[in-house]
Amino acid sequence: MIKVGILGGECETGGELLRLLVNHPDVVLKQCSGKRNVGKPVQDIHYGLIGETELHFSQKLDFDKLDAVFVCEDSEESHALFESADNYPELRIIDLTRTPHPEKDGYVFGLSEIYRKPMVRGAKRAVLPYPEESAALIMLYPLAANLVLDGDIDIDITMPEERIPAERLADSGVHIANHLRLAQMSFNGNIRFNPTVDTSSHSVIRIHVELPLSMSYEDILSIYDNIYDDHNFTFMVRGKVSEQEVAGTNKCIISISKPAPERAEIEAVIDGNMRGGAGEALHAFNLLFGLHERTALALKAIYDR
């Protein structure tokens, strides 16, 4: 069994991780730090855990006794771990705080749709994308891989209130453009987000882009199918995607349409608690340990009347 700890497990993402990990067949939850609730059962802070775990919050983690750590909060403890990580060469670290790590530190960008190979080929550390980065890169990467992106790209993003700080979107746009250029060196455009707040949803994020693209619908769909046909959480559909299709799951669902012969509209929908959050972190964990991608992530469907 893989001995797992959660650093900073008091936050919402820590709760989502706990609910996923308690039913992971290859995991034993050993430690969960939470300085504001030391000694309290985790079930007192996060709902849904009564009868699932007897874990209590600890002051800090003992890394020598763990095989993997999920880092959920930016803190003195997390920085101490990052600085001393070389003292634990076999410890897998999944960083959800998006701390900038030099490439020499061995952190893989934890988006499996692009970087699955390095994660399954010996990597021991991953830093997650933000939810908007995950959705936008999944949406645009197949076009970059086929060298058809051109010019600046404006992305309309509809998100729950306070889910994504508006000031973060500019930085996310830069990060997305940098990753796209690794696939298409000729791409020299900027990525700009146009945010709209949706108060009807707690976690679902919807992004939409309209691009100049003369190829047929079938050819566009083929591009996406060729990239994602062996991926477990990204799917293409016709028509608008309901929020209920992604809520509580690690899925990214993409809808493609052709409103005009020279234009294409592409939309991606995700649950921001899962993609770029707890689900993406567990997905990266599975890959780092050579487990099947869907382990403990084959979630039941959610229906909200």
C-alpha positions in Angstrom: 0.0 0.0 0.0 1.1 3.6 -0.8 1.4 5.7 2.4 0.0 9.1 1.7 0.0 12.4 3.6 -1.9 15.7 2.9 -0.1 18.9 3.7 -2.6 21.7 4.5 -5.6 19.4 4.5 -8.0 21.9 6.1 -8.9 23.7 2.9 -11.7 22.8 0.4 -9.3 21.0 -1.9 -7.9 19.0 1.0 -11.4 17.8 1.8 -12.0 16.8 -1.8 -8.7 14.8 -1.8 -9.7 13.1 1.4 -13.0 12.0 -0.1 -11.2 10.6 -3.1 -8.3 8.9 -1.3 -10.4 7.1 1.4 -11.6 4.8 -1.4 -8.4 4.4 -3.3 -7.5 0.7 -3.4 -3.8 1.3 -3.3 -3.6 4.1 -0.7 -3.5 4.2 3.1 -4.0 7.7 4.5 -1.4 8.1 7.2 -1.2 11.9 7.9 -3.1 15.1 7.3 -1.7 18.4 8.6 -3.9 21.3 9.7 -2.5 23.7 12.1 -5.8 25.4 12.9 -7.4 22.1 13.9 -4.6 20.0 15.4 -6.0 16.9 17.1 -9.5 17.1 15.6 -10.9 14.4 13.4 -10.9 15.3 9.7 -14.5 14.3 9.6 -15.3 17.3 11.9 -14.1 19.7 9.2 -15.0 18.0 5.9 -18.4 16.5 5.3 -18.9 12.9 4.0 -16.1 11.3 6.0 -18.1 9.9 8.9 -17.4 6.2 9.0 -14.8 6.5 6.3 -11.6 7.4 8.2 -10.4 7.9 11.7 -7.6 10.3 10.6 -7.0 13.3 12.8 -5.2 16.6 11.9 -1.6 16.8 12.9 0.7 19.7 13.4 3.0 18.6 10.6 3.9 15.6 8.4 6.7 13.1 9.0 8.0 12.8 5.4 10.2 9.8 6.3 7.1 7.7 6.9 5.3 8.6 3.6 5.5 7.6 0.0 3.6 10.6 -1.4 2.5 14.0 -0.3 -0.2 16.2 -1.7 0.7 19.9 -1.0 -2.6 21.9 -0.7 -1.5 25.1 1.1 1.3 27.5 0.6 3.0 27.6 4.1 6.3 27.4 5.9 5.9 23.6 6.0 5.4 23.4 2.2 8.4 25.6 1.5 10.5 23.5 3.9 9.5 20.4 2.0 10.3 22.0 -1.4 13.7 23.1 -0.1 14.6 19.7 1.4 12.9 17.5 -1.2 16.2 16.0 -2.3 16.5 14.4 1.1 13.5 12.2 0.2 14.4 11.0 -3.3 11.6 8.4 -3.5 8.9 10.7 -2.1 6.3 11.6 -4.7 5.2 15.3 -4.4 2.1 16.6 -6.0 2.0 20.4 -5.6 -1.4 22.0 -5.8 -0.1 25.4 -4.7 1.5 26.1 -8.1 4.7 27.2 -6.6 7.2 28.0 -9.4 9.8 25.2 -9.5 13.0 25.3 -11.6 13.1 22.6 -14.2 16.2 21.2 -12.4 14.0 20.3 -9.5 12.2 17.7 -11.6 8.7 19.0 -11.4 6.5 17.9 -14.3 3.6 20.1 -15.3 0.8 17.8 -14.2 -1.6 17.9 -17.1 -1.8 14.4 -18.5 -3.3 15.3 -21.8 0.0 16.9 -22.7 2.6 15.5 -20.3 1.5 12.0 -19.5 4.7 10.4 -20.9 7.2 12.1 -18.5 4.8 11.4 -15.6 4.8 7.6 -16.3 8.5 7.5 -17.1 10.1 8.0 -13.8 9.0 11.5 -12.7 8.5 11.8 -8.9 7.2 15.4 -8.7 4.3 17.2 -10.4 3.0 20.8 -10.1 -0.7 21.2 -11.2 -2.1 23.7 -13.6 -4.8 26.1 -12.5 -8.3 25.0 -13.6 -8.5 27.6 -16.3 -5.1 26.5 -17.6 -6.1 22.9 -17.7 -9.3 23.5 -19.6 -7.7 26.0 -22.1 -4.7 23.8 -22.8 -6.9 20.7 -23.4 -9.0 22.8 -25.7 -6.2 24.4 -27.7 -3.4 21.8 -27.6 -4.6 19.6 -30.5 -4.7 22.7 -32.8 -1.2 23.7 -31.7 0.0 20.2 -32.3 -1.3 20.4 -35.8 0.2 23.9 -36.3 -3.0 25.8 -37.0 -3.1 28.4 -34.3 -2.6 31.9 -35.5 -2.6 35.3 -33.8 -4.0 36.4 -30.5 -6.7 34.2 -28.9 -9.5 35.6 -26.8 -11.1 33.1 -24.4 -14.5 33.7 -22.8 -14.6 32.1 -19.4 -17.7 31.7 -17.3 -16.9 30.8 -13.7 -18.4 30.8 -10.2 -17.9 34.0 -8.2 -14.5 34.1 -6.5 -13.5 30.7 -8.0 -10.7 32.3 -10.0 -9.2 35.7 -9.0 -9.4 38.0 -11.9 -5.9 39.2 -11.5 -4.6 35.6 -12.0 -6.1 35.3 -15.5 -3.4 37.4 -17.1 -0.7 35.2 -15.7 -2.6 32.1 -16.7 -2.8 33.4 -20.3 1.0 33.7 -20.4 1.5 30.2 -19.0 -0.9 28.7 -21.6 0.8 30.5 -24.5 4.2 29.2 -23.3 2.9 25.6 -23.3 1.3 26.0 -26.7 4.5 27.3 -28.2 6.3 24.1 -27.1 3.9 22.3 -29.5 3.8 25.0 -32.2 6.9 27.1 -32.3 5.4 29.4 -34.9 2.6 30.5 -32.6 3.3 34.0 -31.4 -0.1 35.1 -30.2 -1.3 36.1 -26.8 -4.0 34.4 -24.7 -6.5 36.7 -23.2 -9.4 35.7 -20.8 -12.7 37.6 -20.8 -14.3 36.6 -17.5 -18.0 36.4 -16.7 -19.2 35.5 -13.2 -21.9 32.7 -12.9 -23.6 32.7 -9.5 -25.6 29.6 -10.3 -22.7 27.2 -10.0 -20.3 26.5 -7.2 -17.5 24.9 -9.2 -18.2 24.4 -12.9 -16.1 26.4 -15.3 -17.0 26.9 -19.0 -14.5 28.4 -21.6 -15.3 29.3 -25.1 -13.3 30.4 -28.1 -14.0 31.4 -31.7 -11.1 30.9 -34.1 -10.4 31.4 -37.8 -10.3 27.7 -39.0 -11.2 26.7 -42.6 -11.0 22.9 -42.2 -14.2 20.9 -42.0 -15.9 19.8 -38.8 -14.9 16.2 -39.5 -11.3 17.2 -39.9 -11.3 19.2 -36.7 -12.9 16.3 -34.8 -10.3 14.0 -36.2 -7.5 16.2 -34.9 -9.0 16.0 -31.4 -9.8 12.2 -31.6 -6.2 11.5 -32.7 -4.8 13.3 -29.6 -7.3 12.2 -27.0 -8.7 8.8 -28.1 -6.6 7.0 -25.5 -7.2 9.5 -22.7 -9.6 8.7 -19.9 -11.1 12.0 -19.0 -11.4 14.2 -22.1 -14.3 13.7 -24.5 -15.7 15.4 -27.6 -19.5 15.9 -28.1 -21.8 17.7 -30.4 -23.9 20.5 -29.0 -23.8 22.4 -25.7 -22.6 20.6 -22.6 -24.7 20.6 -19.5 -22.9 21.4 -16.2 -24.2 18.2 -14.7 -22.1 16.2 -17.1 -18.9 17.3 -15.4 -19.9 18.2 -11.8 -18.1 16.1 -9.3 -15.9 14.4 -12.0 -12.4 14.8 -13.5 -13.8 15.1 -17.0 -13.1 17.8 -19.5 -15.8 17.8 -22.2 -15.2 19.6 -25.4 -17.9 20.8 -27.9 -16.9 21.8 -31.4 -19.1 23.6 -33.9 -18.7 25.4 -37.3 -20.9 28.5 -37.4 -19.3 29.5 -40.8 -17.0 27.8 -43.3 -14.0 29.9 -42.2 -14.7 29.8 -38.4 -14.8 27.3 -35.6 -16.3 27.6 -32.1 -14.8 25.4 -29.4 -16.1 25.1 -25.8 -14.6 23.2 -22.9 -16.4 22.5 -19.6 -14.8 21.3 -16.3 -15.5 21.1 -12.6 -12.9 23.5 -11.1 -12.8 21.6 -7.9 -11.6 18.5 -9.8 -9.7 19.6 -12.9 -6.8 21.7 -11.7 -7.8 20.6 -8.2 -8.3 17.3 -6.3 -9.2 15.2 -9.3 -6.2 16.3 -11.4 -3.9 15.8 -8.4 -5.1 12.2 -7.9 -4.8 11.7 -11.7 -1.1 12.8 -11.5 -0.6 10.6 -8.4 -1.8 7.6 -10.3 0.5 8.3 -13.2 3.5 8.9 -10.9 3.0 5.5 -9.3 2.2 3.6 -12.6 -1.4 3.0 -11.7 -4.4 3.1 -14.0 -5.5 6.7 -14.6 -9.1 6.1 -13.5 -8.2 4.5 -10.2 -10.5 6.1 -7.5 -11.7 8.6 -10.1 -14.5 6.7 -11.8 -17.0 8.7 -10.0 -20.8 8.2 -10.0 -22.8 10.6 -12.0 -24.4 13.5 -10.2 -28.0 14.7 -11.1 -29.1 18.0 -9.7 -32.8 18.8 -10.3 
